[in-house]
Amino acid sequence: MPRRLARLLPLVPLLAACAGPSVNQPGAPAVRHFASTNVYEGGARWHLFVFDPAEPRSLDDRLALARSATAADPACRWVRAPRVEIEERTRAQGARYADTMLAAPLRCDA
């Protein structure tokens, strides 16, 4: 058994890299999300993710950070939605927030 464990040990950094970026920890980006009143299918609600306005981020970066923040929140689960729908909802928040906000559906416990 210890020999098998020793062979798997080099894989730990690779698995950690798959977890996504760190959020809401010292030195990592702060990500907050708030439920909107808009319902998505299957009981999910659209949430607004807010990022540091001093650091504009690409949509891919915001998606990765939002997914990481959701994974760290035991009360919420990421709901798969078409990227185009996420882009449209995010754009609907206004040009002022184009690089610092993200709209995405989540299913959260009350």
MOPAC internal coordinates of N, CA, C and O (Angstrom, degrees):
PM7 1SCF
backbone

  N    0.0000 0     0.00 0     0.00 0    0    0    0
  C    1.4569 1     0.00 0     0.00 0    1    0    0
  C    1.5421 1   112.00 1     0.00 0    2    1    0
  O    1.2310 1   118.23 1   132.32 1    3    2    1
  N    1.3386 1   120.97 1   -47.68 1    3    2    1
  C    1.4673 1   120.26 1   179.58 1    5    3    2
  C    1.5346 1   112.52 1   -59.82 1    6    5    3
  O    1.2310 1   120.58 1   147.39 1    7    6    5
  N    1.3355 1   116.50 1   -32.61 1    7    6    5
  C    1.4625 1   119.63 1   179.83 1    9    7    6
  C    1.5248 1   110.27 1   -65.51 1   10    9    7
  O    1.2310 1   120.32 1   139.23 1   11   10    9
  N    1.3316 1   116.99 1   -40.77 1   11   10    9
  C    1.4644 1   121.35 1   178.04 1   13   11   10
  C    1.5251 1   110.88 1   -64.38 1   14   13   11
  O    1.2310 1   121.12 1   137.83 1   15   14   13
  N    1.3097 1   115.46 1   -42.17 1   15   14   13
  C    1.4619 1   120.43 1   179.08 1   17   15   14
  C    1.5243 1   110.35 1   -62.50 1   18   17   15
  O    1.2310 1   120.27 1   138.75 1   19   18   17
  N    1.3140 1   117.09 1   -41.25 1   19   18   17
  C    1.4676 1   121.19 1   179.87 1   21   19   18
  C    1.5202 1   111.13 1   -63.10 1   22   21   19
  O    1.2310 1   120.18 1   145.85 1   23   22   21
  N    1.3356 1   117.26 1   -34.15 1   23   22   21
  C    1.4713 1   119.75 1   178.59 1   25   23   22
  C    1.5210 1   111.74 1   -71.06 1   26   25   23
  O    1.2310 1   120.12 1   151.17 1   27   26   25
  N    1.3243 1   117.37 1   -28.83 1   27   26   25
  C    1.4630 1   121.10 1  -178.51 1   29   27   26
  C    1.5245 1   112.78 1   -84.66 1   30   29   27
  O    1.2310 1   120.07 1   159.96 1   31   30   29
  N    1.3124 1   117.46 1   -20.04 1   31   30   29
  C    1.4587 1   121.55 1  -176.72 1   33   31   30
  C    1.5305 1   113.76 1   -54.60 1   34   33   31
  O    1.2310 1   118.45 1   139.24 1   35   34   33
  N    1.3347 1   120.55 1   -40.76 1   35   34   33
  C    1.4763 1   119.19 1   178.45 1   37   35   34
  C    1.5292 1   113.85 1   -63.98 1   38   37   35
  O    1.2310 1   119.89 1   164.08 1   39   38   37
  N    1.3192 1   117.81 1   -15.92 1   39   38   37
  C    1.4648 1   120.11 1  -179.78 1   41   39   38
  C    1.5271 1   113.06 1   -81.66 1   42   41   39
  O    1.2310 1   119.68 1   165.29 1   43   42   41
  N    1.3208 1   118.21 1   -14.71 1   43   42   41
  C    1.4642 1   121.32 1  -176.20 1   45   43   42
  C    1.5280 1   112.19 1   -56.43 1   46   45   43
  O    1.2310 1   118.29 1   131.73 1   47   46   45
  N    1.3372 1   120.87 1   -48.27 1   47   46   45
  C    1.4799 1   119.06 1   178.60 1   49   47   46
  C    1.5214 1   113.06 1   -60.99 1   50   49   47
  O    1.2310 1   120.34 1   144.85 1   51   50   49
  N    1.3184 1   116.96 1   -35.15 1   51   50   49
  C    1.4625 1   119.75 1   179.01 1   53   51   50
  C    1.5198 1   111.06 1   -67.20 1   54   53   51
  O    1.2310 1   120.51 1   139.10 1   55   54   53
  N    1.3151 1   116.62 1   -40.90 1   55   54   53
  C    1.4625 1   119.75 1   178.15 1   57   55   54
  C    1.5228 1   111.11 1   -66.87 1   58   57   55
  O    1.2310 1   120.35 1   141.81 1   59   58   57
  N    1.3105 1   116.94 1   -38.19 1   59   58   57
  C    1.4672 1   120.15 1   178.21 1   61   59   58
  C    1.5190 1   110.70 1   -63.96 1   62   61   59
  O    1.2310 1   119.95 1   144.01 1   63   62   61
  N    1.3151 1   117.70 1   -35.99 1   63   62   61
  C    1.4695 1   121.07 1   179.26 1   65   63   62
  C    1.5209 1   111.23 1   -66.08 1   66   65   63
  O    1.2310 1   119.88 1   151.97 1   67   66   65
  N    1.3177 1   117.84 1   -28.03 1   67   66   65
  C    1.4605 1   121.64 1   179.31 1   69   67   66
  C    1.5211 1   112.20 1   -73.80 1   70   69   67
  O    1.2310 1   120.16 1   163.21 1   71   70   69
  N    1.3010 1   117.30 1   -16.79 1   71   70   69
  C    1.4608 1   121.35 1  -176.27 1   73   71   70
  C    1.5274 1   112.38 1   -71.41 1   74   73   71
  O    1.2310 1   119.39 1   162.96 1   75   74   73
  N    1.2939 1   118.76 1   -17.04 1   75   74   73
  C    1.4541 1   121.36 1  -179.37 1   77   75   74
  C    1.5120 1   110.85 1   100.41 1   78   77   75
  O    1.2310 1   120.55 1    -5.11 1   79   78   77
  N    1.3176 1   116.56 1   174.89 1   79   78   77
  C    1.4658 1   120.31 1  -176.92 1   81   79   78
  C    1.5247 1   111.86 1   -70.01 1   82   81   79
  O    1.2310 1   120.88 1   -27.72 1   83   82   81
  N    1.3313 1   115.92 1   152.28 1   83   82   81
  C    1.4603 1   120.95 1   175.04 1   85   83   82
  C    1.5192 1   109.25 1   -72.38 1   86   85   83
  O    1.2310 1   121.01 1   -36.54 1   87   86   85
  N    1.3110 1   115.67 1   143.46 1   87   86   85
  C    1.4641 1   121.09 1   176.52 1   89   87   86
  C    1.5249 1   109.24 1  -139.97 1   90   89   87
  O    1.2310 1   121.43 1   -23.71 1   91   90   89
  N    1.3215 1   114.87 1   156.29 1   91   90   89
  C    1.4618 1   123.06 1   174.02 1   93   91   90
  C    1.5212 1   112.82 1    55.03 1   94   93   91
  O    1.2310 1   120.43 1  -144.04 1   95   94   93
  N    1.3228 1   116.78 1    35.96 1   95   94   93
  C    1.4561 1   123.86 1   174.77 1   97   95   94
  C    1.5145 1   107.21 1  -130.18 1   98   97   95
  O    1.2310 1   119.93 1   -20.57 1   99   98   97
  N    1.3327 1   117.73 1   159.43 1   99   98   97
  C    1.4684 1   118.72 1   178.68 1  101   99   98
  C    1.5318 1   111.76 1   -53.00 1  102  101   99
  O    1.2310 1   120.79 1   -50.87 1  103  102  101
  N    1.3025 1   116.10 1   129.13 1  103  102  101
  C    1.4537 1   122.39 1   179.80 1  105  103  102
  C    1.5217 1   114.83 1    82.93 1  106  105  103
  O    1.2310 1   119.81 1   173.53 1  107  106  105
  N    1.3163 1   117.97 1    -6.47 1  107  106  105
  C    1.4705 1   121.96 1  -179.87 1  109  107  106
  C    1.5297 1   109.13 1  -105.91 1  110  109  107
  O    1.2310 1   120.14 1   -20.53 1  111  110  109
  N    1.3223 1   117.34 1   159.47 1  111  110  109
  C    1.4659 1   119.87 1   179.62 1  113  111  110
  C    1.5379 1   112.26 1   -61.76 1  114  113  111
  O    1.2310 1   121.39 1   -37.43 1  115  114  113
  N    1.3113 1   114.95 1   142.57 1  115  114  113
  C    1.4659 1   120.65 1   174.70 1  117  115  114
  C    1.5260 1   108.32 1   -88.77 1  118  117  115
  O    1.2310 1   120.91 1   -48.92 1  119  118  117
  N    1.3169 1   115.87 1   131.08 1  119  118  117
  C    1.4621 1   121.63 1  -179.97 1  121  119  118
  C    1.5223 1   107.47 1  -130.18 1  122  121  119
  O    1.2310 1   120.64 1   -53.56 1  123  122  121
  N    1.3091 1   116.38 1   126.44 1  123  122  121
  C    1.4608 1   121.56 1   177.09 1  125  123  122
  C    1.5189 1   108.03 1  -123.43 1  126  125  123
  O    1.2310 1   120.89 1   -30.12 1  127  126  125
  N    1.3305 1   115.90 1   149.88 1  127  126  125
  C    1.4630 1   118.43 1   175.66 1  129  127  126
  C    1.5190 1   109.93 1  -138.58 1  130  129  127
  O    1.2310 1   121.90 1   -30.43 1  131  130  129
  N    1.3187 1   113.97 1   149.57 1  131  130  129
  C    1.4523 1   122.56 1  -177.41 1  133  131  130
  C    1.5221 1   108.83 1  -134.51 1  134  133  131
  O    1.2310 1   120.87 1   -42.65 1  135  134  133
  N    1.3121 1   115.94 1   137.35 1  135  134  133
  C    1.4681 1   120.46 1   178.64 1  137  135  134
  C    1.5216 1   109.52 1   -72.38 1  138  137  135
  O    1.2310 1   120.92 1   -41.26 1  139  138  137
  N    1.3137 1   115.84 1   138.74 1  139  138  137
  C    1.4638 1   120.22 1   173.50 1  141  139  138
  C    1.5266 1   108.20 1   -96.02 1  142  141  139
  O    1.2310 1   120.62 1    -0.07 1  143  142  141
  N    1.2898 1   116.41 1   179.93 1  143  142  141
  C    1.4688 1   120.54 1   177.17 1  145  143  142
  C    1.5171 1   111.69 1   -87.95 1  146  145  143
  O    1.2310 1   120.14 1   174.88 1  147  146  145
  N    1.3318 1   117.34 1    -5.12 1  147  146  145
  C    1.4624 1   121.79 1  -178.51 1  149  147  146
  C    1.5219 1   111.31 1   -83.16 1  150  149  147
  O    1.2310 1   120.97 1   -53.17 1  151  150  149
  N    1.3072 1   115.75 1   126.83 1  151  150  149
  C    1.4626 1   122.06 1  -178.73 1  153  151  150
  C    1.5226 1   110.37 1   -90.94 1  154  153  151
  O    1.2310 1   121.55 1   -40.24 1  155  154  153
  N    1.3237 1   114.64 1   139.76 1  155  154  153
  C    1.4574 1   121.43 1   172.56 1  157  155  154
  C    1.5259 1   106.16 1  -105.67 1  158  157  155
  O    1.2310 1   119.36 1    -8.57 1  159  158  157
  N    1.2898 1   118.83 1   171.43 1  159  158  157
  C    1.4595 1   121.89 1  -176.38 1  161  159  158
  C    1.5419 1   112.34 1   -62.87 1  162  161  159
  O    1.2310 1   120.90 1   -26.84 1  163  162  161
  N    1.3244 1   115.89 1   153.16 1  163  162  161
  C    1.4542 1   121.63 1   174.99 1  165  163  162
  C    1.5156 1   115.26 1    70.21 1  166  165  163
  O    1.2310 1   120.04 1  -156.23 1  167  166  165
  N    1.3163 1   117.53 1    23.77 1  167  166  165
  C    1.4609 1   120.36 1   177.97 1  169  167  166
  C    1.5173 1   114.98 1    85.33 1  170  169  167
  O    1.2310 1   119.98 1  -178.01 1  171  170  169
  N    1.3063 1   117.64 1     1.99 1  171  170  169
  C    1.4638 1   120.58 1   177.08 1  173  171  170
  C    1.5326 1   109.48 1   -80.81 1  174  173  171
  O    1.2310 1   121.18 1   -20.33 1  175  174  173
  N    1.3079 1   115.36 1   159.67 1  175  174  173
  C    1.4648 1   121.83 1   176.34 1  177  175  174
  C    1.5232 1   108.62 1  -123.73 1  178  177  175
  O    1.2310 1   121.71 1   -30.36 1  179  178  177
  N    1.3208 1   114.33 1   149.64 1  179  178  177
  C    1.4569 1   118.95 1   172.53 1  181  179  178
  C    1.5228 1   107.81 1   -70.48 1  182  181  179
  O    1.2310 1   120.85 1   -43.98 1  183  182  181
  N    1.3183 1   115.99 1   136.02 1  183  182  181
  C    1.4630 1   122.35 1   176.20 1  185  183  182
  C    1.5126 1   108.33 1  -118.13 1  186  185  183
  O    1.2310 1   121.11 1   -31.36 1  187  186  185
  N    1.3092 1   115.48 1   148.64 1  187  186  185
  C    1.4648 1   121.34 1   175.57 1  189  187  186
  C    1.5211 1   107.51 1  -104.49 1  190  189  187
  O    1.2310 1   120.83 1   -60.64 1  191  190  189
  N    1.3182 1   116.02 1   119.36 1  191  190  189
  C    1.4559 1   122.32 1   176.67 1  193  191  190
  C    1.5196 1   107.67 1   -95.17 1  194  193  191
  O    1.2310 1   120.75 1   -48.69 1  195  194  193
  N    1.3152 1   116.17 1   131.31 1  195  194  193
  C    1.4590 1   121.90 1  -177.49 1  197  195  194
  C    1.5248 1   108.56 1  -115.26 1  198  197  195
  O    1.2310 1   121.12 1   -49.39 1  199  198  197
  N    1.3273 1   115.47 1   130.61 1  199  198  197
  C    1.4595 1   122.50 1  -179.28 1  201  199  198
  C    1.5244 1   108.82 1  -117.46 1  202  201  199
  O    1.2310 1   120.38 1   -12.41 1  203  202  201
  N    1.3155 1   116.88 1   167.59 1  203  202  201
  C    1.4590 1   123.08 1   179.81 1  205  203  202
  C    1.5257 1   109.63 1   -57.50 1  206  205  203
  O    1.2310 1   119.88 1   -62.72 1  207  206  205
  N    1.3421 1   117.84 1   117.28 1  207  206  205
  C    1.4668 1   120.07 1  -178.14 1  209  207  206
  C    1.5287 1   113.45 1   -68.02 1  210  209  207
  O    1.2310 1   119.94 1   164.27 1  211  210  209
  N    1.3337 1   117.71 1   -15.73 1  211  210  209
  C    1.4681 1   120.39 1   179.23 1  213  211  210
  C    1.5260 1   111.64 1   -78.27 1  214  213  211
  O    1.2310 1   120.25 1   169.49 1  215  214  213
  N    1.3376 1   117.12 1   -10.51 1  215  214  213
  C    1.4617 1   120.46 1  -178.52 1  217  215  214
  C    1.5238 1   110.77 1  -130.53 1  218  217  215
  O    1.2310 1   120.33 1   -90.18 1  219  218  217
  N    1.3269 1   116.98 1    89.82 1  219  218  217
  C    1.4714 1   119.65 1   176.96 1  221  219  218
  C    1.5236 1   110.68 1   -59.01 1  222  221  219
  O    1.2310 1   120.91 1   -37.49 1  223  222  221
  N    1.3399 1   115.86 1   142.51 1  223  222  221
  C    1.4654 1   121.11 1  -178.23 1  225  223  222
  C    1.5244 1   110.41 1  -130.34 1  226  225  223
  O    1.2310 1   121.07 1   -28.24 1  227  226  225
  N    1.3138 1   115.55 1   151.76 1  227  226  225
  C    1.4634 1   120.51 1   176.08 1  229  227  226
  C    1.5274 1   108.77 1   -69.93 1  230  229  227
  O    1.2310 1   121.03 1   -15.98 1  231  230  229
  N    1.3163 1   115.64 1   164.02 1  231  230  229
  C    1.4621 1   119.79 1   177.78 1  233  231  230
  C    1.5249 1   110.72 1   -61.23 1  234  233  231
  O    1.2310 1   119.99 1   139.71 1  235  234  233
  N    1.3203 1   117.63 1   -40.29 1  235  234  233
  C    1.4693 1   120.75 1   178.88 1  237  235  234
  C    1.5262 1   111.19 1   -60.93 1  238  237  235
  O    1.2310 1   120.42 1   137.38 1  239  238  237
  N    1.3351 1   116.80 1   -42.62 1  239  238  237
  C    1.4698 1   120.40 1   178.59 1  241  239  238
  C    1.5266 1   110.92 1   -65.02 1  242  241  239
  O    1.2310 1   120.57 1   136.72 1  243  242  241
  N    1.3307 1   116.51 1   -43.28 1  243  242  241
  C    1.4661 1   119.54 1   179.51 1  245  243  242
  C    1.5239 1   111.55 1   -64.42 1  246  245  243
  O    1.2310 1   120.53 1   141.00 1  247  246  245
  N    1.3298 1   116.60 1   -39.00 1  247  246  245
  C    1.4673 1   119.93 1   177.21 1  249  247  246
  C    1.5261 1   110.92 1   -62.82 1  250  249  247
  O    1.2310 1   120.30 1   134.64 1  251  250  249
  N    1.3250 1   117.03 1   -45.36 1  251  250  249
  C    1.4688 1   120.75 1  -179.87 1  253  251  250
  C    1.5256 1   111.23 1   -62.68 1  254  253  251
  O    1.2310 1   120.45 1   136.55 1  255  254  253
  N    1.3203 1   116.75 1   -43.45 1  255  254  253
  C    1.4681 1   120.26 1   179.20 1  257  255  254
  C    1.5282 1   111.27 1   -66.79 1  258  257  255
  O    1.2310 1   120.45 1   139.06 1  259  258  257
  N    1.3246 1   116.75 1   -40.94 1  259  258  257
  C    1.4704 1   120.01 1   179.38 1  261  259  258
  C    1.5280 1   110.93 1   -64.85 1  262  261  259
  O    1.2310 1   120.33 1   139.62 1  263  262  261
  N    1.3117 1   116.98 1   -40.38 1  263  262  261
  C    1.4727 1   120.02 1   177.75 1  265  263  262
  C    1.5243 1   110.74 1   -64.29 1  266  265  263
  O    1.2310 1   120.19 1   139.57 1  267  266  265
  N    1.3233 1   117.24 1   -40.43 1  267  266  265
  C    1.4618 1   120.62 1   178.52 1  269  267  266
  C    1.5253 1   110.98 1   -65.28 1  270  269  267
  O    1.2310 1   120.76 1   138.15 1  271  270  269
  N    1.3273 1   116.14 1   -41.85 1  271  270  269
  C    1.4672 1   119.65 1   178.99 1  273  271  270
  C    1.5252 1   110.49 1   -64.20 1  274  273  271
  O    1.2310 1   120.53 1   140.82 1  275  274  273
  N    1.3225 1   116.60 1   -39.18 1  275  274  273
  C    1.4593 1   120.70 1   179.01 1  277  275  274
  C    1.5262 1   110.88 1   -67.56 1  278  277  275
  O    1.2310 1   120.27 1   139.73 1  279  278  277
  N    1.3220 1   117.10 1   -40.27 1  279  278  277
  C    1.4679 1   120.62 1   178.67 1  281  279  278
  C    1.5237 1   111.33 1   -62.94 1  282  281  279
  O    1.2310 1   120.34 1   149.58 1  283  282  281
  N    1.3392 1   116.96 1   -30.42 1  283  282  281
  C    1.4631 1   120.98 1  -179.99 1  285  283  282
  C    1.5293 1   112.52 1   -83.29 1  286  285  283
  O    1.2310 1   120.07 1   171.88 1  287  286  285
  N    1.3149 1   117.47 1    -8.12 1  287  286  285
  C    1.4674 1   122.12 1  -178.92 1  289  287  286
  C    1.5337 1   108.57 1  -101.06 1  290  289  287
  O    1.2310 1   119.81 1   -73.74 1  291  290  289
  N    1.3348 1   117.96 1   106.26 1  291  290  289
  C    1.4670 1   119.58 1  -175.49 1  293  291  290
  C    1.5291 1   114.10 1   -65.79 1  294  293  291
  O    1.2310 1   119.96 1   165.25 1  295  294  293
  N    1.3141 1   117.68 1   -14.75 1  295  294  293
  C    1.4666 1   120.41 1  -178.04 1  297  295  294
  C    1.5270 1   113.03 1   -88.69 1  298  297  295
  O    1.2310 1   120.10 1   167.93 1  299  298  297
  N    1.3350 1   117.40 1   -12.07 1  299  298  297
  C    1.4674 1   119.91 1  -174.60 1  301  299  298
  C    1.5215 1   112.03 1  -125.90 1  302  301  299
  O    1.2310 1   121.96 1   -27.52 1  303  302  301
  N    1.3391 1   113.85 1   152.48 1  303  302  301
  C    1.4571 1   121.88 1   176.69 1  305  303  302
  C    1.5242 1   109.29 1  -131.13 1  306  305  303
  O    1.2310 1   121.40 1   -40.92 1  307  306  305
  N    1.3219 1   114.93 1   139.08 1  307  306  305
  C    1.4611 1   121.90 1   178.48 1  309  307  306
  C    1.5210 1   108.69 1   -69.25 1  310  309  307
  O    1.2310 1   120.34 1   -44.05 1  311  310  309
  N    1.3066 1   116.96 1   135.95 1  311  310  309
  C    1.4657 1   122.28 1   177.42 1  313  311  310
  C    1.5183 1   107.39 1  -109.56 1  314  313  311
  O    1.2310 1   120.89 1   -52.82 1  315  314  313
  N    1.3105 1   115.90 1   127.18 1  315  314  313
  C    1.4597 1   119.01 1   179.19 1  317  315  314
  C    1.5187 1   109.81 1   -68.66 1  318  317  315
  O    1.2310 1   121.62 1   -51.88 1  319  318  317
  N    1.2870 1   114.51 1   128.12 1  319  318  317
  C    1.4657 1   121.60 1   177.04 1  321  319  318
  C    1.5183 1   106.67 1  -136.42 1  322  321  319
  O    1.2310 1   119.98 1   -29.71 1  323  322  321
  N    1.3170 1   117.64 1   150.29 1  323  322  321
  C    1.4662 1   119.26 1   177.42 1  325  323  322
  C    1.5314 1   111.01 1   -58.21 1  326  325  323
  O    1.2310 1   120.85 1   -43.04 1  327  326  325
  N    1.3196 1   115.99 1   136.96 1  327  326  325
  C    1.4696 1   121.02 1  -178.47 1  329  327  326
  C    1.5241 1   110.87 1   -54.91 1  330  329  327
  O    1.2310 1   120.07 1   139.86 1  331  330  329
  N    1.3214 1   117.46 1   -40.14 1  331  330  329
  C    1.4574 1   120.58 1  -178.70 1  333  331  330
  C    1.5311 1   110.52 1   -61.14 1  334  333  331
  O    1.2310 1   120.13 1   144.45 1  335  334  333
  N    1.3107 1   117.36 1   -35.55 1  335  334  333
  C    1.4649 1   120.88 1   178.38 1  337  335  334
  C    1.5332 1   110.96 1   -69.26 1  338  337  335
  O    1.2310 1   120.47 1   140.19 1  339  338  337
  N    1.3293 1   116.71 1   -39.81 1  339  338  337
  C    1.4638 1   121.04 1   176.35 1  341  339  338
  C    1.5258 1   109.76 1   -63.97 1  342  341  339
  O    1.2310 1   120.65 1   136.92 1  343  342  341
  N    1.3330 1   116.37 1   -43.08 1  343  342  341
  C    1.4681 1   120.31 1   178.63 1  345  343  342
  C    1.5268 1   111.05 1   -61.08 1  346  345  343
  O    1.2310 1   120.24 1   136.11 1  347  346  345
  N    1.3307 1   117.15 1   -43.89 1  347  346  345
  C    1.4658 1   120.87 1  -179.53 1  349  347  346
  C    1.5190 1   111.59 1   -63.63 1  350  349  347
  O    1.2310 1   120.41 1   133.95 1  351  350  349
  N    1.3266 1   116.82 1   -46.05 1  351  350  349
  C    1.4712 1   120.40 1   179.77 1  353  351  350
  C    1.5203 1   111.48 1   -64.63 1  354  353  351
  O    1.2310 1   120.77 1   142.57 1  355  354  353
  N    1.3143 1   116.13 1   -37.43 1  355  354  353
  C    1.4683 1   120.06 1   178.62 1  357  355  354
  C    1.5245 1   109.80 1   -67.04 1  358  357  355
  O    1.2310 1   120.48 1   134.80 1  359  358  357
  N    1.3403 1   116.69 1   -45.20 1  359  358  357
  C    1.4748 1   121.10 1   178.51 1  361  359  358
  C    1.5251 1   111.33 1   -60.56 1  362  361  359
  O    1.2310 1   120.41 1   146.97 1  363  362  361
  N    1.3223 1   116.82 1   -33.03 1  363  362  361
  C    1.4669 1   121.16 1  -178.64 1  365  363  362
  C    1.5287 1   112.21 1   -65.50 1  366  365  363
  O    1.2310 1   119.94 1   165.79 1  367  366  365
  N    1.3191 1   117.72 1   -14.21 1  367  366  365
  C    1.4676 1   120.59 1   178.66 1  369  367  366
  C    1.5222 1   111.59 1   -76.25 1  370  369  367
  O    1.2310 1   120.38 1   166.40 1  371  370  369
  N    1.3237 1   116.89 1   -13.60 1  371  370  369
  C    1.4579 1   121.15 1   176.63 1  373  371  370
  C    1.5160 1   112.60 1   111.13 1  374  373  371
  O    1.2310 1   121.26 1   -28.13 1  375  374  373
  N    1.3114 1   115.20 1   151.87 1  375  374  373
  C    1.4659 1   122.03 1  -177.24 1  377  375  374
  C    1.5236 1   111.81 1   -61.44 1  378  377  375
  O    1.2310 1   120.42 1   149.11 1  379  378  377
  N    1.3186 1   116.79 1   -30.89 1  379  378  377
  C    1.4656 1   121.00 1  -178.79 1  381  379  378
  C    1.5289 1   111.28 1   -59.39 1  382  381  379
  O    1.2310 1   120.25 1   149.16 1  383  382  381
  N    1.3218 1   117.12 1   -30.84 1  383  382  381
  C    1.4683 1   122.18 1  -175.89 1  385  383  382
  C    1.5240 1   112.88 1  -106.29 1  386  385  383
  O    1.2310 1   120.03 1  -167.37 1  387  386  385
  N    1.3193 1   117.55 1    12.63 1  387  386  385
  C    1.4669 1   122.16 1  -172.10 1  389  387  386
  C    1.5234 1   113.98 1   -54.59 1  390  389  387
  O    1.2310 1   119.35 1   143.64 1  391  390  389
  N    1.3144 1   118.84 1   -36.36 1  391  390  389
  C    1.4643 1   121.66 1  -176.20 1  393  391  390
  C    1.5206 1   113.81 1  -108.78 1  394  393  391
  O    1.2310 1   120.29 1  -176.87 1  395  394  393
  N    1.3307 1   117.04 1     3.13 1  395  394  393
  C    1.4708 1   119.08 1  -174.71 1  397  395  394
  C    1.5271 1   113.24 1  -126.77 1  398  397  395
  O    1.2310 1   120.17 1  -172.81 1  399  398  397
  N    1.3216 1   117.28 1     7.19 1  399  398  397
  C    1.4563 1   120.77 1  -178.91 1  401  399  398
  C    1.5226 1   108.32 1  -141.82 1  402  401  399
  O    1.2310 1   121.18 1   -21.99 1  403  402  401
  N    1.3295 1   115.35 1   158.01 1  403  402  401
  C    1.4520 1   121.37 1   177.43 1  405  403  402
  C    1.5227 1   107.60 1  -145.96 1  406  405  403
  O    1.2310 1   120.27 1   -42.81 1  407  406  405
  N    1.3044 1   117.10 1   137.19 1  407  406  405
  C    1.4649 1   121.95 1   173.65 1  409  407  406
  C    1.5190 1   107.61 1  -107.93 1  410  409  407
  O    1.2310 1   120.53 1   -53.37 1  411  410  409
  N    1.3343 1   116.59 1   126.63 1  411  410  409
  C    1.4593 1   120.80 1  -179.69 1  413  411  410
  C    1.5266 1   108.88 1  -151.39 1  414  413  411
  O    1.2310 1   120.26 1   -32.21 1  415  414  413
  N    1.3306 1   117.11 1   147.79 1  415  414  413
  C    1.4591 1   120.00 1  -179.91 1  417  415  414
  C    1.5258 1   112.06 1   -81.74 1  418  417  415
  O    1.2310 1   121.07 1   -42.04 1  419  418  417
  N    1.3391 1   115.57 1   137.96 1  419  418  417
  C    1.4631 1   122.75 1   175.51 1  421  419  418
  C    1.5244 1   108.79 1  -132.29 1  422  421  419
  O    1.2310 1   121.24 1   -23.34 1  423  422  421
  N    1.2898 1   115.24 1   156.66 1  423  422  421
  C    1.4626 1   121.50 1   171.14 1  425  423  422
  C    1.5211 1   105.45 1  -114.58 1  426  425  423
  O    1.2310 1   120.58 1   -65.26 1  427  426  425
  N    1.3408 1   116.49 1   114.74 1  427  426  425
  C    1.4673 1   120.96 1  -176.51 1  429  427  426
  C    1.5262 1   110.15 1  -121.33 1  430  429  427
  O    1.2310 1   121.39 1   -32.41 1  431  430  429
  N    1.3227 1   114.96 1   147.59 1  431  430  429
  C    1.4469 1   121.16 1   174.23 1  433  431  430
  C    1.5258 1   108.84 1   -75.31 1  434  433  431
  O    1.2310 1   120.95 1   -31.40 1  435  434  433
  N    1.2949 1   115.80 1   148.60 1  435  434  433
  C    1.4768 1   119.70 1  -178.54 1  437  435  434
  C    1.4945 1   112.53 1   -71.44 1  438  437  435
  O    1.2310 1   120.10 1   180.00 1  439  438  437

